[in-house]
Every structure is written in structure tokens, then in C-alpha cells.
Amino acid sequence: MKILITGANGQLGQDLQKECKRRGIDYVATDLLKNNLRHGASSAQSSGFTNNQQPATNNRTSQDKQISSLADSQFWQKNSSNNKQPTTNNCSCSDVPNCEPQATGHVLHLDITDLRTLPKIVAETKPDAIINCAAYNAVDKAEEDWKTAFMVNSFGPRNLAIISEELKIPLVHFSTDAVFDGTKGSPYMIWDTPNPLSKYGQSKLFGERLVSQYSTRSFIVRLSWVFGMGNINFVRKVIQWSKDTEELKGAADQTSCPSYTVDLSKAILDLLHTGAYGLYHLANSGFASKYELARETLKLVNWKGKITPVKSSEFDSAAHRPEFSAMDSFPLKETIGYELPHWKDALARFVKELAKTTDN
């Protein structure tokens, strides 16, 4: 089997490559490379804070970043009077059409929103399956930059669905817990009715519908609060912030399922091999608020400061987010034969791996 991975430079894409290597699965890694950028999709907000302690936006240049809304720093506040004005890394975009695959290391340039060139490039790689990790995850920025969010999260997946259907191969596409409004009060099932509160959530939901419409061999997999070694994420930010302050505040009224990319990657490949197409919820077991996730992270790194639970209303944000968007993974275990480990177990393994990397 040969798998085409889009958004391969993101944290999920990187761990999928590692898992493919471990299993001896051939793959082609692709991403929207910087020098060929057509859209200014940014990742989640940076950890910078202005003098009034409002976070700044760090605009990135990759379509692929699988950093969920968990990493949005508006839900975190350093209690320090020495906050410096952060810098914003604005990256300009060129609108040069990409006609041929271009490699950087082992990653080929691929713009999933460009239906003119996408079929030719995908056909040249001759994949047996496509796993789409490409996404626009700047939740707040999407409120204004909604056209880009919809191009990457809706119409890009549509394009891949059209091509995968023509090639008669499976497509794995990722969505989000942000398709729900968080008012249910208990974990969401796959059959619960979505009602997104943000443009980001709307773009992901519309992407689900387009993939279902154009592909008869699709896995639509909703993820939540993803963390991994590949890129900056909420857990890494918490550890970073803890080095500069003795007090932190975290939102206690936003709850979902933290998910480790190592565990996700294994389950995704196992799910792909079942051929049981459809909609799935995929996350580590259990759920936590952002405050609880950060508290557990800080305990693992032996931080001696004080962390205080607060309401998310204390922080300004352009996008509305669900208060309780935890997802029930039924029938994932019944399909692949197991459920993912508890999020605390996953977090401990991630922090341990992160410490090894830092030591080296």
C-alpha cells in the first residue's frame, strides 16, 4: 500500500509518517510549502502577550498545521507586570500557480485547494489511499479570513474527495469537535446534530458534507485538542509559559478530549485498513478542561507555581467556542478492536518524550 499524506509537516502528519515507517507502509508526504504559498492560513495564536495581557497572533505559512483550538492562547494569562509587546510574524504570500511537485527534503509541494493542478500531481504519486491532514486552524482569524478557512477546510477536502472517487481509493479526512455547540452537557455521539459556533467550525462541518457528497470511500474523523512532537501546541505552550512566571490562569469552563498524535496515528492506520467507511470520533479516553489539562501538564514537569481556574469570558476572543465538546468514540473500539489510552497516560508519555528531545 502507498498512502498520500497531505499536511505532512503538521504534528499529526509527522507522526503518521513515523507510524507508516514503523509498519513498513510506503507513503508520499506533501504539504503547502512556503515558497509556493497560495493562501495565508495561519496556525493558532502564539504565546505572546501585549502589555494589557491580550495575546498576539502569530501568522504561519503552512496549510497543514494540525493545531487545534486547544492551543489558542486567549484562554491563558500570565500574571506578570513585565509582559513585553510581542512581535507578529506576518508572512507574505505569492500567487504563483504550482504546476509540478516540488520537494523540500522528502516533502512534495501540494495545494489541495488548486483543482487545476491537484489531479495531475495526485495521479503521478499513484496512491492507494489519501490521508488529508491539511487544515486551517486559526480559529479566531477565521472569523475575518473565512474565505481562506472554507477553501482549505471545505473545498480542498472536496477536491481530494473528487479525485479519490475517480481513482477508486479511500480518503481519510479530519474534522473537529468544534462542529458542536457544547450545550448537550454530555459527550457527543457521531449521530448528534452539529451546530458550530464559529466560522472555523462551520468550515469544518461543510468540509464533512462535501467529502460525504463526493466520495463513497471516505473516513471522516473528528479530532479534538491535538498535541504531539511535530509542532507548537497547547501543552508545549503551557510548559514554555511556566518557565517565565509563577502564576498562571486557565479556563475551567471549556472541556474536551485531549489527544496525542502518536495514539491517533496508530488508530487512523488501523481504521483505514478496516474498510469500514463513515463518520468517527477519535480521541484519547476521558475528557478535561483546559485548566485541568494544564494543571496535569505542570504537575508532570514539577512546576512549583500557582495555577488558578477562571472563566473563559475573562479573555477576549473573536470566535465563540463550545463549553463542553467532549466526544464519545463509539463505535471506534467495536471497529478497530481497542480504545485509545486515557489522556493522562498519553500526556505523561508526551511530556517524557518532549523532555528527551529538550535534553538532546
Phi, psi and omega in degrees: 000141174238128182249132172268120180252118173267157183062036188290343180276351178284171185294323176288318179300321180292319179287332173296321177298316179298319181291324175297316178299317181299325182268356181074028179268129178288141179210159174240119182267129180226157177197167174277099186283149190305314185289350180242019187298131178248340181229143181268044180294130181253162175275190180294168185294153181281179180272006181289150179227140176280179182298334176265017173067028172261138184288151175261165182259129177257100184281121180257173188245013182248134179287349194266347196298113180267059176256115187284178180296349174305327186276000182294119189282355178294348178267010180226144184216125175275130178274079182216139178271002183255020181297131180264155178294121182282158175262150179250127182267091180270122181253127180283158183242140172261147181251043181271124179301139177260124186253332182229153175298136177236131187261139167237107189067242180250016182248127179269146176287131178209124177254107185290345181274351183264091183290345179290319186253341185302313182301319181295316182293316179297317180299323181294331180279342178053056182280156172263348178197156177238132172244115186265101176262359180290136182197155171254114188240017177278088190301312181288317180299329181296339178297328176259318183268046188291332180296317178295319179301316180290324178298315184280319186270343182242301188279332171298309175301324175303315180299316179294325178294318178300314182291316180297325178292319178296323181275352181060045179234157180289151174234126172256121182234142184253136175240206191210159174290347180289000174284349180258156182268353175079014184263355184294321179090358177212165183303139182282138174267165182294338181267357178293147185283124178289153175203076186296146182262347186232164175298322177301309179299322178296319181294324179288321179294318179295326175298319176304313185293321180291319178298316178297325182289321189259346182235133176261002181232048186248144167252118175255114190241115178275129179244167177208141171045061186280137172222148181189179185285336192297319186217176177295136177214179186302315182298316179295324179294318179301315179298319179297313181298324184295340180284343186249358184207161177254359179222137177224152173240144179219147182290122179262356184250023173232117188231136174200199185250106175298143187220129183265128185298332177297314179290321179299316184298318179297314182293324180297315180291323177294320179295318179303320184284348179283331185072010181271077185297152178147196183263135180222153167253129184227119180195162172294156184293152179084176177212163184204156171279167177297324176299314181294321178296315180293319179300317179293321178298314182293328176295320182292333179261010176060040177286137185256007182278192182245131177242132186242129176284135179222172175275146181294342179294345177289345184244137179281136175207145182286326185258143173278142181234148179292143180283320181226098183242023176301145184240139172275130186274000177303132007255045182297310180300321180291344182262315184255353173096359180201162172251157182287152180301163178299149184298331178293321175296316179297317180297318179298318179294321179294314180297323177296317179293321179296322178296322178298317180294320180294320180295327181280000000 
